[in-house]
Structure formats: structure tokens, C-alpha cells
Amino acid sequence: MTAQDLGLHDRFEDAMRKRLGQTGIFVEISGKYYLNEERLREFERGWQGSGSGYGAMGHPRGAQLTLRLFRMTLGVIIILLFLINILTGRSWELWYLIVALLIIWICVSMVQIFGLARRI
């Protein structure tokens, strides 16, 4: 059936040119879309994983979750070190550590942003 026959939004065809089309679940032939049931089963098996759970690193969402948790933890550490340094002796070595951790935090944020942008 065509996208119009199925009552799908125009975005469906845009999605088929991007990520959705790359999965191979829907196949477009002469403007009509067909469901590849075998590819759908393979895709579902891949998403279920091998019992390693939702946060598995092999799963794109698991990688994003890991990056998000690491970034949040690093942010809390930076804030705590900053407050400790302000409230105590204002050590230059601690300032260097804060700046280094802040640079790492920015890099992890960029990796996460690029990972999310790649999934769109």
C-alpha cells in the first residue's frame, strides 16, 4: 500500500529516507510499502538483547544512559569541588582539577549530543 493508502503522515516517507528505511523493516517498491516480517523479527530479537537488560552498552539507549549518568556524576563532582575550593583555601591545584574535569564534562556532552543527532 502507499503511504496515503495507509493514512500515514508525510513524515513517514522522510523517515524512510533516513533511519527507518535503513532498518529494512519496510521495503518501498514503486511507491508502495511492504512489511518485511523476517527483518521485523530480527529487529525485535536485537532489541530484546540477550538478557543483559535495558542499560546494555550494545543498545544505543543504554550507551546514552551511561553517558548521561557519567555526565551528571561528573557535574556534581565539579560543583562540589568548586564549592570546597571557594569555602576553603582556594588552592590553584584544585582550580586546575576543576578546569580539567570541566573540559572532560564538555567533551562527554558533545559525544552525547552527536550520538543523539545521529539517531534522528
C-alpha positions as CSV (number, residue, x, y, z in Angstrom):
1,M,0.0,0.0,0.0
2,T,1.1,3.6,-0.5
3,A,1.7,5.9,2.5
4,Q,-1.5,7.7,1.6
5,D,-3.5,4.4,1.4
6,L,-2.2,3.6,4.9
7,G,-3.2,7.1,6.1
8,L,0.4,7.9,7.2
9,H,1.8,11.3,7.7
10,D,4.2,12.8,5.1
11,R,6.9,12.4,7.7
12,F,6.8,8.6,7.2
13,E,8.4,9.0,3.7
14,D,11.0,11.3,5.2
15,A,11.7,8.7,7.9
16,M,12.0,6.0,5.2
17,R,14.8,8.0,3.6
18,K,16.6,8.1,7.0
19,R,16.8,5.7,9.9
20,L,13.5,3.8,9.3
21,G,14.4,2.9,5.8
22,Q,17.8,1.7,6.9
23,T,16.3,-0.9,9.2
24,G,14.9,-2.8,6.2
25,I,11.6,-3.5,8.1
26,F,9.6,-1.6,5.5
27,V,10.5,-2.0,1.8
28,E,9.5,0.6,-0.8
29,I,8.8,-0.7,-4.3
30,S,7.3,1.7,-6.9
31,G,5.8,4.0,-4.2
32,K,4.2,1.1,-2.2
33,Y,5.5,-0.1,1.1
34,Y,5.7,-3.7,2.2
35,L,6.4,-5.1,5.6
36,N,9.4,-7.4,5.7
37,E,8.3,-9.7,8.5
38,E,11.5,-11.6,8.8
39,R,13.5,-8.4,9.2
40,L,11.0,-7.2,11.8
41,R,11.6,-10.4,13.8
42,E,15.3,-10.0,13.6
43,F,15.0,-6.4,14.7
44,E,12.8,-7.3,17.6
45,R,15.3,-10.0,18.7
46,G,18.1,-7.4,18.5
47,W,16.2,-5.0,20.8
48,Q,15.4,-7.7,23.3
49,G,19.1,-8.5,23.6
50,S,20.5,-11.5,25.4
51,G,19.1,-10.8,28.9
52,S,21.6,-8.0,29.6
53,G,18.9,-5.5,30.3
54,Y,17.9,-2.1,29.2
55,G,21.1,-0.4,30.1
56,A,23.3,-2.7,28.0
57,M,26.1,-0.9,26.2
58,G,25.3,-2.6,22.9
59,H,22.0,-0.9,22.9
60,P,22.0,2.7,21.7
61,R,19.8,3.9,24.5
62,G,22.0,2.1,27.0
63,A,25.0,3.9,25.7
64,Q,23.2,7.3,26.0
65,L,22.0,6.4,29.5
66,T,25.6,5.6,30.6
67,L,26.9,8.8,29.1
68,R,24.1,10.8,30.8
69,L,24.8,9.2,34.2
70,F,28.5,9.8,33.8
71,R,28.0,13.4,32.8
72,M,25.6,14.0,35.7
73,T,28.0,12.5,38.2
74,L,30.9,14.5,36.8
75,G,28.9,17.6,37.0
76,V,28.1,17.0,40.7
77,I,31.8,16.4,41.4
78,I,32.7,19.6,39.6
79,I,30.2,21.6,41.6
80,L,31.3,20.1,44.9
81,L,35.0,20.7,44.2
82,F,34.2,24.3,43.2
83,L,32.3,24.9,46.5
84,I,35.0,23.2,48.5
85,N,37.6,25.4,46.9
86,I,35.6,28.6,47.4
87,L,34.9,27.8,51.1
88,T,38.4,26.7,51.9
89,G,41.8,27.9,51.0
90,R,41.3,28.4,47.2
91,S,44.0,26.1,46.0
92,W,45.4,26.6,42.5
93,E,45.8,22.8,42.1
94,L,42.1,22.3,42.8
95,W,41.3,25.0,40.2
96,Y,43.3,23.1,37.6
97,L,41.5,19.9,38.5
98,I,38.1,21.7,38.2
99,V,39.0,23.1,34.8
100,A,40.3,19.7,33.6
101,L,37.1,18.0,34.8
102,L,35.0,20.7,33.2
103,I,36.8,20.1,29.8
104,I,36.0,16.3,30.2
105,W,32.4,17.2,31.0
106,I,32.1,19.3,27.9
107,C,33.6,16.5,25.7
108,V,31.2,13.9,27.1
109,S,28.3,16.3,26.5
110,M,29.5,16.8,22.9
111,V,29.7,13.0,22.4
112,Q,26.2,12.6,23.8
113,I,24.8,15.4,21.5
114,F,26.4,13.9,18.4
115,G,25.1,10.4,19.4
116,L,21.6,11.8,19.7
117,A,21.9,13.8,16.5
118,R,23.0,10.6,14.7
119,R,19.9,8.8,15.8
120,I,17.5,11.4,14.4
